[in-house]
Amino acid sequence: MPRPRHHDNNQLIEQAMYCFWARGYSSTGMRELESSLNLRAPAIYNRFGSKQALFTTSLEYYLERIVGHRIHHYLTDSTQAPPDRLAQFMRSAIFPRNADLSLLSLSPPQPLSSCLLVRTALDPVARSNDVKAILHRAQRTLEAAFTTTLAPLSAHADDTARQLLLCFNGLMVSQLCGHSRAELEGQLDATLALIPRSRASHNPSTQH
């Protein structure tokens, strides 16, 4: 008779996600994963196949649960005006709040900053086709959310969304590199200045 499994897979994935989030893929060894998941390496391999397979599962989980939640909370299910939605989304990512983790079953073992996607994009593991595909999907997901939010303000919402996403990615790299809050605030203000406050009225029929 097989031994019962005492660990819930989602909780294991969350623990692994926190571990990779705090350290990055390349700096996370099996010893750290064993300690975080409270499982020996053979049990981890038996469940997930390999360290990289566990990582890609964790990255998918992060995209779905963390990024998906933040898009829904700040951009989709908000009563704020579109510019304020985007401002809150970006600010909450650059200056993280534990409230964004409240939907998960486990609390992080330590305060977390930066973004797991950005940390991963700067890691050699990003060369992996599986990881590259997740990162690409994350960028398209964010771009689509930005475009939808900007649509009431601009006839060129897709162009503005791509420009905002490029600046947002740069902000997240600056945050990961340890730029001061004052520097990040200045960069954020410059980025938010790209957002139109309202659609300009233009009616050709009124021109003479």
N, C-alpha and C positions, 0 to 999 in steps of 0.2 A: 504494500500500500504506500503511495507517495506521501511524503511529509507535507503537512499543511503549510501554506505560505502565510507568514505572519505580517508581511509587509504589503501595504497597498501600493500598486504600481504608480498611481498618480502622485502619491506622497513621495515615492522614491524619485520620480522624475522631477518633482519640485525641489527636493533636496539637491539633486544633481544640478539642476538649473541654477540654484543659488551658489553652488560651489564653482561652476564654470563662470557665472556672472561676476563673482568676486575676484577670481584669479585669471580668467581667460583659459582657453582650451589648452594651449601649450604649457602653461604653468600649473596645470592641474594633473597630478599623477594618480595612479590607482590607490596609493596610500591615502590621499586626501578624500577620494571618493569612498573608499572603505570606511573611513571615519565618519563622513557625512551621512552615508546611507546606512551605517551600522550593519554592513554586510561584507563578507569576505569576497575577494576578487572572483573566485570561481562562481559564486552565487550571482554576482553582477554579470559576468559573462554569460551565465546560463539564461538569465532573463533578457539581456539586451544585446548579446552577441559580441560586442567590442566596446572599447571606450568611445570610439568615434560614432558608433551607432547610438550609444546612450546620449552623446552630445547632440547629434542631429535630432533625436527625439526631444531632448530638452529645448533645443532651439525652436522646433515646431511648436512646442507647448508654450514657449515664451511669446511667439508671434500670435498664437491663437488667444491665449489667456491674458497676457499683459498688454500687448499692442492692440489687440482686438477690443479689449475692455476700455482702453484709453481713447481709442477712436470713437467708440460708442458713447462714452461718458462725456467727453469734451466736445466732440464735433457733431455727433448725430443726435444725441438725446439731450441737447442743451437748448434752453430758451434764450440764450445770449445772442446778440447780433453776430453775424459771421466773423467780422474782424476780432471780436472779443473771444469767440470760440477758438480761433487759431492761436491767439495770444496765450490763452490759458493752456491749450494743448502743449505748446512749445515751452512755456514757462515751467509747467509741471514736469516736463521731461528733463529740462536742464537743471532744475532745482527740485529733485524728486521728493515725493511725499509718500510715507508709508501707507496712506489711505488707498493708493493705487494697488496695493497688494492685498487689500482686505478680502477680496473674493477668493483668495487661495486658502487652502486648508492649513498651511504651515506658515509661520512667520519666519523671515530671514534670520539666520543666526547672528548676523552683524549688519550694521547700516550699509545699504548698497547705493552706489552712485553710478552714473553713466548709463549706458544702454548696452545690453548684451549683444545686440545686432552690430553696433558700431565696434565694440570690443572684438567681435568675431571678424568683422571686415578687415581689421588691422592685424589679424593673426594669420600665420601661414596656413592654417586649416581652411581658410577661405578659398584656397586653390582647389579644394575638393569639389567635384561636380555636384555632389549632394548638398553641400553647404552653400555653394554658389547659387544653386537653384532656390534655396530658401531665402537667401539675402535678396535675390532678384525679385522674388515674390513679395517680400516685405516692402521693397521700394515701390513696386507697382501698387500695392495696397495703400500705402501712405499717399502716393500721388493721386490715386483715385479719390481718396477721402478729402484731400486738399481741394481737388478740382470741384467736387460736389459742394463743398462749403463755400467756395469762391464763386460758383455759378451765378448766384443772384447779384453779384457785384461787378462782373466783368464778362464781356463777350469773348474774352481770350483767357478764360479761367484755366485752361490746360497749360498755357504757356506760363502764366503766373504761378501755378502750382508747381511746375518743374523748377522754376527759379527759387521759389520758397523752399522746396525740398533740398535743393543744392545747398542753400544757406543753412538750413536746419541741420543737415549732415555735418557741415563745417562747425556749427555751434557745438554739436555733440562731441566732435573730436576735440575741440578746445576744452570742453568740460572734462573729458577723459584725461587730457594732458595737464590738468591742474591749473588752468587759468583762474585768476581771482574772480570773485563774485562781481566786482566792479567792471572788470573786463568783459565778463559774460553778459552783464546787464547792458553794456554799451553795444556789444555785438547783436544782442537780441533786439534792442531798440532799432538798430539799422535794418535788421531783417523785417521787423514788423512794419516799418515804413513802406515796404513794398506792397503791402496789402491795401487795395482800394477801399475807401470807407463807404462808398455808395456808387451805384452805377450812374455814370454821367448821362444826363438826359440829352437826347439827340433825336430830333424829328425833322427829317429833310423836307417834309411838306410845308414847314413853316418858313423855309428859307426863300428869299426872293432873288 
